[in-house]
């Protein structure tokens, strides 16, 4: 469900994520749980994140993280041209995580660290499901994620049920980069929600 935060919240998604992770920490306080959000940076100038959530999602087996080297050798210019087109070697591409059920309609918002808990010696790495076995399809999804992100075709690289995709309000919010426009959009939703609540109360009385 799309979350509408108060006007004092700088980023409602980050604020809501932080509140959820704080509750998780409370539930796991006997393990001295610590959470790290994907929006936290250890270097603000270079915007270097504290954690690589997509990599951790892959390591957990939750979603497969596809990178250029999963298509071909990035140092092989001919192979790069074959799979990504002319000039491919000069463009930087980051990876994209794909979930077997949610496709690209999700995001990793953070991780919970249990500093006093050690993994058992027999614990094995859970290989995430390879939902894109074709290398050309991997190349297409990586390119769409990097250079045509707002078109969202990459999110549907696997069949995803309509009810699992972002609702229209969330879709518009996430694809609006201007913070002023985002704030106005949230305020409009708050007003609409208040109006609907008032109408519902009046009808029931």
PyMOL CGO cylinders between C-alpha atoms (Angstrom):
from pymol import cmd
from pymol.cgo import CYLINDER

trace = [
    CYLINDER, 0.00, 0.00, 0.00, 1.23, 3.47, -0.83, 0.3, 1, 1, 1, 1, 1, 1,
    CYLINDER, 1.23, 3.47, -0.83, 2.23, 5.32, 2.33, 0.3, 1, 1, 1, 1, 1, 1,
    CYLINDER, 2.23, 5.32, 2.33, 1.44, 9.02, 2.73, 0.3, 1, 1, 1, 1, 1, 1,
    CYLINDER, 1.44, 9.02, 2.73, 3.72, 10.69, 5.27, 0.3, 1, 1, 1, 1, 1, 1,
    CYLINDER, 3.72, 10.69, 5.27, 3.36, 14.01, 7.05, 0.3, 1, 1, 1, 1, 1, 1,
    CYLINDER, 3.36, 14.01, 7.05, 4.51, 17.28, 5.53, 0.3, 1, 1, 1, 1, 1, 1,
    CYLINDER, 4.51, 17.28, 5.53, 7.47, 17.37, 7.94, 0.3, 1, 1, 1, 1, 1, 1,
    CYLINDER, 7.47, 17.37, 7.94, 8.96, 14.20, 6.44, 0.3, 1, 1, 1, 1, 1, 1,
    CYLINDER, 8.96, 14.20, 6.44, 11.83, 14.90, 4.05, 0.3, 1, 1, 1, 1, 1, 1,
    CYLINDER, 11.83, 14.90, 4.05, 11.44, 11.61, 2.22, 0.3, 1, 1, 1, 1, 1, 1,
    CYLINDER, 11.44, 11.61, 2.22, 8.34, 9.60, 3.15, 0.3, 1, 1, 1, 1, 1, 1,
    CYLINDER, 8.34, 9.60, 3.15, 9.66, 6.33, 1.72, 0.3, 1, 1, 1, 1, 1, 1,
    CYLINDER, 9.66, 6.33, 1.72, 12.91, 6.54, 3.71, 0.3, 1, 1, 1, 1, 1, 1,
    CYLINDER, 12.91, 6.54, 3.71, 11.01, 7.65, 6.82, 0.3, 1, 1, 1, 1, 1, 1,
    CYLINDER, 11.01, 7.65, 6.82, 8.57, 4.75, 6.57, 0.3, 1, 1, 1, 1, 1, 1,
    CYLINDER, 8.57, 4.75, 6.57, 11.39, 2.28, 5.92, 0.3, 1, 1, 1, 1, 1, 1,
    CYLINDER, 11.39, 2.28, 5.92, 13.24, 3.58, 8.99, 0.3, 1, 1, 1, 1, 1, 1,
    CYLINDER, 13.24, 3.58, 8.99, 10.13, 3.13, 11.14, 0.3, 1, 1, 1, 1, 1, 1,
    CYLINDER, 10.13, 3.13, 11.14, 9.69, -0.47, 9.97, 0.3, 1, 1, 1, 1, 1, 1,
    CYLINDER, 9.69, -0.47, 9.97, 13.33, -1.34, 10.63, 0.3, 1, 1, 1, 1, 1, 1,
    CYLINDER, 13.33, -1.34, 10.63, 13.13, 0.25, 14.09, 0.3, 1, 1, 1, 1, 1, 1,
    CYLINDER, 13.13, 0.25, 14.09, 10.26, -2.09, 14.91, 0.3, 1, 1, 1, 1, 1, 1,
    CYLINDER, 10.26, -2.09, 14.91, 12.31, -5.04, 13.68, 0.3, 1, 1, 1, 1, 1, 1,
    CYLINDER, 12.31, -5.04, 13.68, 15.20, -3.95, 15.89, 0.3, 1, 1, 1, 1, 1, 1,
    CYLINDER, 15.20, -3.95, 15.89, 12.81, -3.83, 18.86, 0.3, 1, 1, 1, 1, 1, 1,
    CYLINDER, 12.81, -3.83, 18.86, 11.56, -7.34, 18.11, 0.3, 1, 1, 1, 1, 1, 1,
    CYLINDER, 11.56, -7.34, 18.11, 15.15, -8.62, 17.89, 0.3, 1, 1, 1, 1, 1, 1,
    CYLINDER, 15.15, -8.62, 17.89, 16.70, -6.56, 20.68, 0.3, 1, 1, 1, 1, 1, 1,
    CYLINDER, 16.70, -6.56, 20.68, 17.86, -9.72, 22.49, 0.3, 1, 1, 1, 1, 1, 1,
    CYLINDER, 17.86, -9.72, 22.49, 20.24, -10.21, 19.54, 0.3, 1, 1, 1, 1, 1, 1,
    CYLINDER, 20.24, -10.21, 19.54, 21.41, -6.56, 19.59, 0.3, 1, 1, 1, 1, 1, 1,
    CYLINDER, 21.41, -6.56, 19.59, 19.97, -6.15, 16.08, 0.3, 1, 1, 1, 1, 1, 1,
    CYLINDER, 19.97, -6.15, 16.08, 21.14, -3.21, 14.02, 0.3, 1, 1, 1, 1, 1, 1,
    CYLINDER, 21.14, -3.21, 14.02, 19.58, -2.03, 10.77, 0.3, 1, 1, 1, 1, 1, 1,
    CYLINDER, 19.58, -2.03, 10.77, 21.18, -0.23, 7.85, 0.3, 1, 1, 1, 1, 1, 1,
    CYLINDER, 21.18, -0.23, 7.85, 18.96, 1.41, 5.23, 0.3, 1, 1, 1, 1, 1, 1,
    CYLINDER, 18.96, 1.41, 5.23, 19.78, 1.49, 1.54, 0.3, 1, 1, 1, 1, 1, 1,
    CYLINDER, 19.78, 1.49, 1.54, 19.52, 5.30, 1.70, 0.3, 1, 1, 1, 1, 1, 1,
    CYLINDER, 19.52, 5.30, 1.70, 22.36, 5.59, 4.23, 0.3, 1, 1, 1, 1, 1, 1,
    CYLINDER, 22.36, 5.59, 4.23, 25.80, 6.62, 2.95, 0.3, 1, 1, 1, 1, 1, 1,
    CYLINDER, 25.80, 6.62, 2.95, 29.22, 6.19, 4.52, 0.3, 1, 1, 1, 1, 1, 1,
    CYLINDER, 29.22, 6.19, 4.52, 30.53, 8.95, 2.25, 0.3, 1, 1, 1, 1, 1, 1,
    CYLINDER, 30.53, 8.95, 2.25, 27.99, 11.69, 1.47, 0.3, 1, 1, 1, 1, 1, 1,
    CYLINDER, 27.99, 11.69, 1.47, 30.22, 13.47, -1.03, 0.3, 1, 1, 1, 1, 1, 1,
    CYLINDER, 30.22, 13.47, -1.03, 30.80, 10.39, -3.18, 0.3, 1, 1, 1, 1, 1, 1,
    CYLINDER, 30.80, 10.39, -3.18, 27.39, 8.98, -2.17, 0.3, 1, 1, 1, 1, 1, 1,
    CYLINDER, 27.39, 8.98, -2.17, 29.01, 5.69, -1.28, 0.3, 1, 1, 1, 1, 1, 1,
    CYLINDER, 29.01, 5.69, -1.28, 26.36, 3.47, 0.35, 0.3, 1, 1, 1, 1, 1, 1,
    CYLINDER, 26.36, 3.47, 0.35, 26.92, 1.70, 3.63, 0.3, 1, 1, 1, 1, 1, 1,
    CYLINDER, 26.92, 1.70, 3.63, 25.46, -1.50, 2.21, 0.3, 1, 1, 1, 1, 1, 1,
    CYLINDER, 25.46, -1.50, 2.21, 24.90, -2.86, -1.28, 0.3, 1, 1, 1, 1, 1, 1,
    CYLINDER, 24.90, -2.86, -1.28, 21.34, -4.08, -0.85, 0.3, 1, 1, 1, 1, 1, 1,
    CYLINDER, 21.34, -4.08, -0.85, 20.98, -5.68, -4.29, 0.3, 1, 1, 1, 1, 1, 1,
    CYLINDER, 20.98, -5.68, -4.29, 24.17, -7.67, -3.71, 0.3, 1, 1, 1, 1, 1, 1,
    CYLINDER, 24.17, -7.67, -3.71, 22.89, -8.77, -0.31, 0.3, 1, 1, 1, 1, 1, 1,
    CYLINDER, 22.89, -8.77, -0.31, 19.56, -9.70, -1.87, 0.3, 1, 1, 1, 1, 1, 1,
    CYLINDER, 19.56, -9.70, -1.87, 21.46, -11.96, -4.26, 0.3, 1, 1, 1, 1, 1, 1,
    CYLINDER, 21.46, -11.96, -4.26, 23.56, -13.44, -1.44, 0.3, 1, 1, 1, 1, 1, 1,
    CYLINDER, 23.56, -13.44, -1.44, 20.40, -14.22, 0.51, 0.3, 1, 1, 1, 1, 1, 1,
    CYLINDER, 20.40, -14.22, 0.51, 18.91, -16.05, -2.46, 0.3, 1, 1, 1, 1, 1, 1,
    CYLINDER, 18.91, -16.05, -2.46, 15.92, -13.68, -2.56, 0.3, 1, 1, 1, 1, 1, 1,
    CYLINDER, 15.92, -13.68, -2.56, 16.48, -12.21, -6.03, 0.3, 1, 1, 1, 1, 1, 1,
    CYLINDER, 16.48, -12.21, -6.03, 19.11, -12.68, -8.69, 0.3, 1, 1, 1, 1, 1, 1,
    CYLINDER, 19.11, -12.68, -8.69, 21.41, -9.70, -9.28, 0.3, 1, 1, 1, 1, 1, 1,
    CYLINDER, 21.41, -9.70, -9.28, 22.30, -9.49, -12.98, 0.3, 1, 1, 1, 1, 1, 1,
    CYLINDER, 22.30, -9.49, -12.98, 25.42, -7.59, -13.98, 0.3, 1, 1, 1, 1, 1, 1,
    CYLINDER, 25.42, -7.59, -13.98, 27.24, -7.04, -17.25, 0.3, 1, 1, 1, 1, 1, 1,
    CYLINDER, 27.24, -7.04, -17.25, 29.62, -9.93, -16.55, 0.3, 1, 1, 1, 1, 1, 1,
    CYLINDER, 29.62, -9.93, -16.55, 26.55, -12.21, -16.45, 0.3, 1, 1, 1, 1, 1, 1,
    CYLINDER, 26.55, -12.21, -16.45, 26.15, -11.41, -20.16, 0.3, 1, 1, 1, 1, 1, 1,
    CYLINDER, 26.15, -11.41, -20.16, 29.73, -11.35, -21.41, 0.3, 1, 1, 1, 1, 1, 1,
    CYLINDER, 29.73, -11.35, -21.41, 33.26, -10.32, -20.48, 0.3, 1, 1, 1, 1, 1, 1,
    CYLINDER, 33.26, -10.32, -20.48, 33.12, -6.51, -20.00, 0.3, 1, 1, 1, 1, 1, 1,
    CYLINDER, 33.12, -6.51, -20.00, 36.70, -6.24, -21.28, 0.3, 1, 1, 1, 1, 1, 1,
    CYLINDER, 36.70, -6.24, -21.28, 35.79, -7.91, -24.58, 0.3, 1, 1, 1, 1, 1, 1,
    CYLINDER, 35.79, -7.91, -24.58, 34.78, -4.99, -26.82, 0.3, 1, 1, 1, 1, 1, 1,
    CYLINDER, 34.78, -4.99, -26.82, 33.46, -7.22, -29.60, 0.3, 1, 1, 1, 1, 1, 1,
    CYLINDER, 33.46, -7.22, -29.60, 31.28, -9.21, -27.21, 0.3, 1, 1, 1, 1, 1, 1,
    CYLINDER, 31.28, -9.21, -27.21, 30.01, -5.98, -25.64, 0.3, 1, 1, 1, 1, 1, 1,
    CYLINDER, 30.01, -5.98, -25.64, 29.05, -4.64, -29.08, 0.3, 1, 1, 1, 1, 1, 1,
    CYLINDER, 29.05, -4.64, -29.08, 27.32, -7.91, -29.93, 0.3, 1, 1, 1, 1, 1, 1,
    CYLINDER, 27.32, -7.91, -29.93, 25.13, -7.88, -26.83, 0.3, 1, 1, 1, 1, 1, 1,
    CYLINDER, 25.13, -7.88, -26.83, 24.81, -4.18, -26.00, 0.3, 1, 1, 1, 1, 1, 1,
    CYLINDER, 24.81, -4.18, -26.00, 25.37, -2.41, -29.32, 0.3, 1, 1, 1, 1, 1, 1,
    CYLINDER, 25.37, -2.41, -29.32, 27.91, 0.10, -30.66, 0.3, 1, 1, 1, 1, 1, 1,
    CYLINDER, 27.91, 0.10, -30.66, 29.63, 2.23, -28.05, 0.3, 1, 1, 1, 1, 1, 1,
    CYLINDER, 29.63, 2.23, -28.05, 28.64, -0.21, -25.32, 0.3, 1, 1, 1, 1, 1, 1,
    CYLINDER, 28.64, -0.21, -25.32, 32.11, -0.30, -23.80, 0.3, 1, 1, 1, 1, 1, 1,
    CYLINDER, 32.11, -0.30, -23.80, 32.02, 3.45, -23.10, 0.3, 1, 1, 1, 1, 1, 1,
    CYLINDER, 32.02, 3.45, -23.10, 28.77, 3.37, -21.08, 0.3, 1, 1, 1, 1, 1, 1,
    CYLINDER, 28.77, 3.37, -21.08, 28.68, 2.47, -17.41, 0.3, 1, 1, 1, 1, 1, 1,
    CYLINDER, 28.68, 2.47, -17.41, 25.97, 0.00, -16.46, 0.3, 1, 1, 1, 1, 1, 1,
    CYLINDER, 25.97, 0.00, -16.46, 24.95, -0.98, -12.97, 0.3, 1, 1, 1, 1, 1, 1,
    CYLINDER, 24.95, -0.98, -12.97, 23.28, -4.30, -12.23, 0.3, 1, 1, 1, 1, 1, 1,
    CYLINDER, 23.28, -4.30, -12.23, 19.61, -5.00, -11.66, 0.3, 1, 1, 1, 1, 1, 1,
    CYLINDER, 19.61, -5.00, -11.66, 17.94, -7.44, -9.27, 0.3, 1, 1, 1, 1, 1, 1,
    CYLINDER, 17.94, -7.44, -9.27, 15.05, -9.53, -10.57, 0.3, 1, 1, 1, 1, 1, 1,
    CYLINDER, 15.05, -9.53, -10.57, 12.70, -11.48, -8.31, 0.3, 1, 1, 1, 1, 1, 1,
    CYLINDER, 12.70, -11.48, -8.31, 11.05, -14.69, -9.59, 0.3, 1, 1, 1, 1, 1, 1,
    CYLINDER, 11.05, -14.69, -9.59, 7.61, -13.53, -8.40, 0.3, 1, 1, 1, 1, 1, 1,
    CYLINDER, 7.61, -13.53, -8.40, 7.82, -9.72, -8.32, 0.3, 1, 1, 1, 1, 1, 1,
    CYLINDER, 7.82, -9.72, -8.32, 10.07, -9.23, -11.34, 0.3, 1, 1, 1, 1, 1, 1,
    CYLINDER, 10.07, -9.23, -11.34, 11.33, -5.66, -11.03, 0.3, 1, 1, 1, 1, 1, 1,
    CYLINDER, 11.33, -5.66, -11.03, 8.34, -4.43, -9.00, 0.3, 1, 1, 1, 1, 1, 1,
    CYLINDER, 8.34, -4.43, -9.00, 10.16, -4.30, -5.66, 0.3, 1, 1, 1, 1, 1, 1,
    CYLINDER, 10.16, -4.30, -5.66, 13.11, -2.71, -3.90, 0.3, 1, 1, 1, 1, 1, 1,
    CYLINDER, 13.11, -2.71, -3.90, 15.45, -3.74, -1.10, 0.3, 1, 1, 1, 1, 1, 1,
    CYLINDER, 15.45, -3.74, -1.10, 15.14, -0.98, 1.52, 0.3, 1, 1, 1, 1, 1, 1,
    CYLINDER, 15.14, -0.98, 1.52, 17.77, -2.16, 3.99, 0.3, 1, 1, 1, 1, 1, 1,
    CYLINDER, 17.77, -2.16, 3.99, 19.30, -5.00, 5.97, 0.3, 1, 1, 1, 1, 1, 1,
    CYLINDER, 19.30, -5.00, 5.97, 19.22, -6.17, 9.57, 0.3, 1, 1, 1, 1, 1, 1,
    CYLINDER, 19.22, -6.17, 9.57, 22.55, -7.12, 11.14, 0.3, 1, 1, 1, 1, 1, 1,
    CYLINDER, 22.55, -7.12, 11.14, 22.72, -9.54, 14.07, 0.3, 1, 1, 1, 1, 1, 1,
    CYLINDER, 22.72, -9.54, 14.07, 26.28, -8.95, 15.37, 0.3, 1, 1, 1, 1, 1, 1,
    CYLINDER, 26.28, -8.95, 15.37, 26.09, -11.62, 18.06, 0.3, 1, 1, 1, 1, 1, 1,
    CYLINDER, 26.09, -11.62, 18.06, 24.77, -14.38, 15.80, 0.3, 1, 1, 1, 1, 1, 1,
    CYLINDER, 24.77, -14.38, 15.80, 27.13, -16.67, 13.88, 0.3, 1, 1, 1, 1, 1, 1,
    CYLINDER, 27.13, -16.67, 13.88, 26.08, -18.76, 10.90, 0.3, 1, 1, 1, 1, 1, 1,
    CYLINDER, 26.08, -18.76, 10.90, 26.33, -22.53, 11.43, 0.3, 1, 1, 1, 1, 1, 1,
    CYLINDER, 26.33, -22.53, 11.43, 29.28, -24.17, 9.67, 0.3, 1, 1, 1, 1, 1, 1,
    CYLINDER, 29.28, -24.17, 9.67, 26.99, -26.35, 7.58, 0.3, 1, 1, 1, 1, 1, 1,
    CYLINDER, 26.99, -26.35, 7.58, 24.99, -23.38, 6.24, 0.3, 1, 1, 1, 1, 1, 1,
    CYLINDER, 24.99, -23.38, 6.24, 25.05, -23.34, 2.43, 0.3, 1, 1, 1, 1, 1, 1,
    CYLINDER, 25.05, -23.34, 2.43, 24.68, -20.47, -0.03, 0.3, 1, 1, 1, 1, 1, 1,
    CYLINDER, 24.68, -20.47, -0.03, 21.15, -20.41, -1.45, 0.3, 1, 1, 1, 1, 1, 1,
    CYLINDER, 21.15, -20.41, -1.45, 21.54, -19.78, -5.19, 0.3, 1, 1, 1, 1, 1, 1,
    CYLINDER, 21.54, -19.78, -5.19, 18.88, -17.28, -6.36, 0.3, 1, 1, 1, 1, 1, 1,
    CYLINDER, 18.88, -17.28, -6.36, 16.63, -18.48, -9.17, 0.3, 1, 1, 1, 1, 1, 1,
    CYLINDER, 16.63, -18.48, -9.17, 17.93, -17.62, -12.63, 0.3, 1, 1, 1, 1, 1, 1,
    CYLINDER, 17.93, -17.62, -12.63, 14.81, -16.15, -14.21, 0.3, 1, 1, 1, 1, 1, 1,
    CYLINDER, 14.81, -16.15, -14.21, 16.73, -14.78, -17.22, 0.3, 1, 1, 1, 1, 1, 1,
    CYLINDER, 16.73, -14.78, -17.22, 18.77, -17.69, -18.60, 0.3, 1, 1, 1, 1, 1, 1,
    CYLINDER, 18.77, -17.69, -18.60, 19.11, -16.05, -22.03, 0.3, 1, 1, 1, 1, 1, 1,
    CYLINDER, 19.11, -16.05, -22.03, 22.10, -13.67, -22.12, 0.3, 1, 1, 1, 1, 1, 1,
    CYLINDER, 22.10, -13.67, -22.12, 20.48, -11.36, -24.69, 0.3, 1, 1, 1, 1, 1, 1,
    CYLINDER, 20.48, -11.36, -24.69, 17.44, -10.98, -22.44, 0.3, 1, 1, 1, 1, 1, 1,
    CYLINDER, 17.44, -10.98, -22.44, 19.78, -10.15, -19.56, 0.3, 1, 1, 1, 1, 1, 1,
    CYLINDER, 19.78, -10.15, -19.56, 21.45, -7.51, -21.73, 0.3, 1, 1, 1, 1, 1, 1,
    CYLINDER, 21.45, -7.51, -21.73, 18.08, -6.01, -22.67, 0.3, 1, 1, 1, 1, 1, 1,
    CYLINDER, 18.08, -6.01, -22.67, 16.90, -5.80, -19.06, 0.3, 1, 1, 1, 1, 1, 1,
    CYLINDER, 16.90, -5.80, -19.06, 20.20, -4.29, -17.87, 0.3, 1, 1, 1, 1, 1, 1,
    CYLINDER, 20.20, -4.29, -17.87, 20.09, -1.66, -20.61, 0.3, 1, 1, 1, 1, 1, 1,
    CYLINDER, 20.09, -1.66, -20.61, 16.44, -0.79, -19.99, 0.3, 1, 1, 1, 1, 1, 1,
    CYLINDER, 16.44, -0.79, -19.99, 17.09, -0.48, -16.26, 0.3, 1, 1, 1, 1, 1, 1,
    CYLINDER, 17.09, -0.48, -16.26, 20.05, 1.85, -16.85, 0.3, 1, 1, 1, 1, 1, 1,
    CYLINDER, 20.05, 1.85, -16.85, 18.93, 3.97, -19.80, 0.3, 1, 1, 1, 1, 1, 1,
    CYLINDER, 18.93, 3.97, -19.80, 15.12, 3.65, -20.04, 0.3, 1, 1, 1, 1, 1, 1,
    CYLINDER, 15.12, 3.65, -20.04, 14.28, 3.21, -16.39, 0.3, 1, 1, 1, 1, 1, 1,
    CYLINDER, 14.28, 3.21, -16.39, 11.06, 5.25, -16.41, 0.3, 1, 1, 1, 1, 1, 1,
    CYLINDER, 11.06, 5.25, -16.41, 9.55, 3.13, -19.18, 0.3, 1, 1, 1, 1, 1, 1,
    CYLINDER, 9.55, 3.13, -19.18, 9.49, 0.23, -16.66, 0.3, 1, 1, 1, 1, 1, 1,
    CYLINDER, 9.49, 0.23, -16.66, 9.48, -2.48, -19.36, 0.3, 1, 1, 1, 1, 1, 1,
    CYLINDER, 9.48, -2.48, -19.36, 12.39, -4.07, -17.46, 0.3, 1, 1, 1, 1, 1, 1,
    CYLINDER, 12.39, -4.07, -17.46, 10.12, -4.59, -14.44, 0.3, 1, 1, 1, 1, 1, 1,
    CYLINDER, 10.12, -4.59, -14.44, 7.96, -7.00, -16.46, 0.3, 1, 1, 1, 1, 1, 1,
    CYLINDER, 7.96, -7.00, -16.46, 10.86, -9.17, -17.66, 0.3, 1, 1, 1, 1, 1, 1,
    CYLINDER, 10.86, -9.17, -17.66, 9.03, -12.03, -15.93, 0.3, 1, 1, 1, 1, 1, 1,
    CYLINDER, 9.03, -12.03, -15.93, 5.22, -12.39, -15.66, 0.3, 1, 1, 1, 1, 1, 1,
    CYLINDER, 5.22, -12.39, -15.66, 3.98, -10.44, -12.63, 0.3, 1, 1, 1, 1, 1, 1,
    CYLINDER, 3.98, -10.44, -12.63, 0.40, -10.48, -11.34, 0.3, 1, 1, 1, 1, 1, 1,
    CYLINDER, 0.40, -10.48, -11.34, -1.30, -7.08, -11.53, 0.3, 1, 1, 1, 1, 1, 1,
    CYLINDER, -1.30, -7.08, -11.53, -1.98, -6.99, -7.80, 0.3, 1, 1, 1, 1, 1, 1,
    CYLINDER, -1.98, -6.99, -7.80, 1.76, -7.33, -7.07, 0.3, 1, 1, 1, 1, 1, 1,
    CYLINDER, 1.76, -7.33, -7.07, 2.73, -4.26, -9.07, 0.3, 1, 1, 1, 1, 1, 1,
    CYLINDER, 2.73, -4.26, -9.07, 2.89, -0.73, -7.71, 0.3, 1, 1, 1, 1, 1, 1,
    CYLINDER, 2.89, -0.73, -7.71, -0.50, 1.03, -7.56, 0.3, 1, 1, 1, 1, 1, 1,
    CYLINDER, -0.50, 1.03, -7.56, -0.85, 4.05, -9.85, 0.3, 1, 1, 1, 1, 1, 1,
    CYLINDER, -0.85, 4.05, -9.85, -0.18, 6.52, -7.01, 0.3, 1, 1, 1, 1, 1, 1,
    CYLINDER, -0.18, 6.52, -7.01, 3.10, 4.84, -6.07, 0.3, 1, 1, 1, 1, 1, 1,
    CYLINDER, 3.10, 4.84, -6.07, 4.09, 4.52, -9.72, 0.3, 1, 1, 1, 1, 1, 1,
    CYLINDER, 4.09, 4.52, -9.72, 3.67, 8.26, -10.29, 0.3, 1, 1, 1, 1, 1, 1,
    CYLINDER, 3.67, 8.26, -10.29, 5.49, 9.10, -7.05, 0.3, 1, 1, 1, 1, 1, 1,
    CYLINDER, 5.49, 9.10, -7.05, 8.53, 6.94, -7.80, 0.3, 1, 1, 1, 1, 1, 1,
    CYLINDER, 8.53, 6.94, -7.80, 8.83, 8.32, -11.32, 0.3, 1, 1, 1, 1, 1, 1,
    CYLINDER, 8.83, 8.32, -11.32, 8.72, 11.96, -10.27, 0.3, 1, 1, 1, 1, 1, 1,
    CYLINDER, 8.72, 11.96, -10.27, 12.24, 13.16, -9.50, 0.3, 1, 1, 1, 1, 1, 1,
    CYLINDER, 12.24, 13.16, -9.50, 11.44, 16.78, -8.65, 0.3, 1, 1, 1, 1, 1, 1,
    CYLINDER, 11.44, 16.78, -8.65, 11.08, 16.91, -4.82, 0.3, 1, 1, 1, 1, 1, 1,
    CYLINDER, 11.08, 16.91, -4.82, 8.72, 19.90, -5.05, 0.3, 1, 1, 1, 1, 1, 1,
    CYLINDER, 8.72, 19.90, -5.05, 6.38, 18.01, -7.38, 0.3, 1, 1, 1, 1, 1, 1,
    CYLINDER, 6.38, 18.01, -7.38, 6.60, 14.96, -5.14, 0.3, 1, 1, 1, 1, 1, 1,
    CYLINDER, 6.60, 14.96, -5.14, 5.66, 17.04, -2.11, 0.3, 1, 1, 1, 1, 1, 1,
    CYLINDER, 5.66, 17.04, -2.11, 2.71, 18.56, -3.93, 0.3, 1, 1, 1, 1, 1, 1,
    CYLINDER, 2.71, 18.56, -3.93, 1.57, 15.13, -5.05, 0.3, 1, 1, 1, 1, 1, 1,
    CYLINDER, 1.57, 15.13, -5.05, 1.69, 13.82, -1.47, 0.3, 1, 1, 1, 1, 1, 1,
    CYLINDER, 1.69, 13.82, -1.47, -0.24, 16.83, -0.17, 0.3, 1, 1, 1, 1, 1, 1,
    CYLINDER, -0.24, 16.83, -0.17, -2.91, 16.23, -2.80, 0.3, 1, 1, 1, 1, 1, 1,
    CYLINDER, -2.91, 16.23, -2.80, -3.21, 12.58, -1.73, 0.3, 1, 1, 1, 1, 1, 1,
    CYLINDER, -3.21, 12.58, -1.73, -3.49, 13.62, 1.92, 0.3, 1, 1, 1, 1, 1, 1,
    CYLINDER, -3.49, 13.62, 1.92, -6.28, 16.05, 1.06, 0.3, 1, 1, 1, 1, 1, 1,
    CYLINDER, -6.28, 16.05, 1.06, -8.10, 13.42, -1.00, 0.3, 1, 1, 1, 1, 1, 1,
    CYLINDER, -8.10, 13.42, -1.00, -7.79, 10.84, 1.78, 0.3, 1, 1, 1, 1, 1, 1,
    CYLINDER, -7.79, 10.84, 1.78, -9.13, 13.33, 4.34, 0.3, 1, 1, 1, 1, 1, 1,
    CYLINDER, -9.13, 13.33, 4.34, -12.02, 14.21, 2.02, 0.3, 1, 1, 1, 1, 1, 1,
    CYLINDER, -12.02, 14.21, 2.02, -12.92, 10.56, 1.45, 0.3, 1, 1, 1, 1, 1, 1,
    CYLINDER, -12.92, 10.56, 1.45, -12.76, 9.85, 5.20, 0.3, 1, 1, 1, 1, 1, 1,
    CYLINDER, -12.76, 9.85, 5.20, -15.01, 12.83, 5.90, 0.3, 1, 1, 1, 1, 1, 1,
    CYLINDER, -15.01, 12.83, 5.90, -17.52, 11.76, 3.25, 0.3, 1, 1, 1, 1, 1, 1,
    CYLINDER, -17.52, 11.76, 3.25, -17.57, 8.19, 4.54, 0.3, 1, 1, 1, 1, 1, 1,
    CYLINDER, -17.57, 8.19, 4.54, -18.15, 9.40, 8.11, 0.3, 1, 1, 1, 1, 1, 1,
    CYLINDER, -18.15, 9.40, 8.11, -20.99, 11.67, 7.00, 0.3, 1, 1, 1, 1, 1, 1,
    CYLINDER, -20.99, 11.67, 7.00, -22.67, 8.87, 5.05, 0.3, 1, 1, 1, 1, 1, 1,
    CYLINDER, -22.67, 8.87, 5.05, -22.58, 6.46, 7.98, 0.3, 1, 1, 1, 1, 1, 1,
    CYLINDER, -22.58, 6.46, 7.98, -24.01, 8.94, 10.47, 0.3, 1, 1, 1, 1, 1, 1,
]
cmd.load_cgo(trace, "trace")
